[in-house]
């Protein structure tokens, strides 16, 4: 007589107690919190590494000194005074006649910061979508105000590695030419060129009549300011203007 094999009874599902559910939920929350912290630290490190090592500050230099306690900020040290300045990377979102509004990256507390055009290093005008480095932020009545700002651009070129963008670099504006002061000491009888004697050094500069602008007169004894240059004729004065 054949015996029928009876199927095994189904396993009774085990329900977790409230204590176990709370413990498992707490572990999951801790894990998510750790992952979020790691992600924020990675973003902060990437932002810190992209910041330039030095920033111009008037006649001195601000040197990068490490991470700042403020989220998304990088600490810079003024070697002349020993003072620290926290600098943030920001994106220009609106711009007007007197100031621009920027969105600070990595800092939700500051969020939007005002940057007056006069505060941008070199007086360079910015447009929506440009990146600025902003620092020396003060809390004004309308909101945060950055008293210092620097243009910040990332080149489109690659540094030789596939998929690795070149490190962003600070691009300062070209220096303004230095103007010298002198006196027209001699004028050629033809009236086409003259000689300018520089104050202090006694250097003599060739001056063509086409370089006299803004009502500057090519006459002996006339006081002028000019930009020095080297030409085939030697030292020459360009952009000659009246000097009071």
C-alpha positions, 0 to 999 in steps of 0.5 A: 500500500502506497503512502501519500506524502503529505505536504509540509505545513506552511511556516507561520510568519513571524511578526516583529515586535514593536521594540524590534521595529523601532530598533531596525528603524533606528539603525536605518535612520542612522545609516541614512544620516551617515550617508548624508554626512559623507555626501556633504563632506565629499561635496565640501572637500570638492568645493574646497579643492576647487578654490584658488590658493591665493586671491588678490587683496588690494596691495596684498594677497589672501592665502588659502588656509583651509576649511572654514567652520561655516558650511561651504566656506574656505578660510583665507589668511591676510599675511600682512594683517593676520586677519582671516576671511571666509570666502564662498563660491556663488552663482550670479542670479540677477544683476542690476545697475548698482549691484548683483544678487548671488546664490551661495553654494553649500550654505543654506543659511546665507542663501542669497547675498548682495554684491555691489559692483564696486566690490568686484575686484578690478571693477569687472562687470558680471552677468547672470550665470557667472561665478563669483568668489564672495567674502567679508560678508556682513549682515545688513538690513536688506540681507547678507552683503559681500564687501569683497568679490572676485571673478572665478572662471573654469576653463573648458579645456581638459587637463589630459585625463578623460572626463576630468575637468581642469581645476578652476583658476582665478582670472584677474583683470589686466593691470591698468597702465601707469600714467606718468607726468611731465612737461612739453619742453620742445616742439618741432617747427613742423608742428608734427612732433615734440619732446616731453620731459618726465618729472622726477626722472628727467627722461625725455619722450618722443611725442607725435601730434596724433597722441595729444588728446582731450584738448592737450596742447603741443606747446612748450611748457604745457603740463601733460600726463601720458603712458610711456611706451617703447617704439622704433624711435625709442621712448615715446609718450602715448595717450597724452592728456592735460595735467592740472 
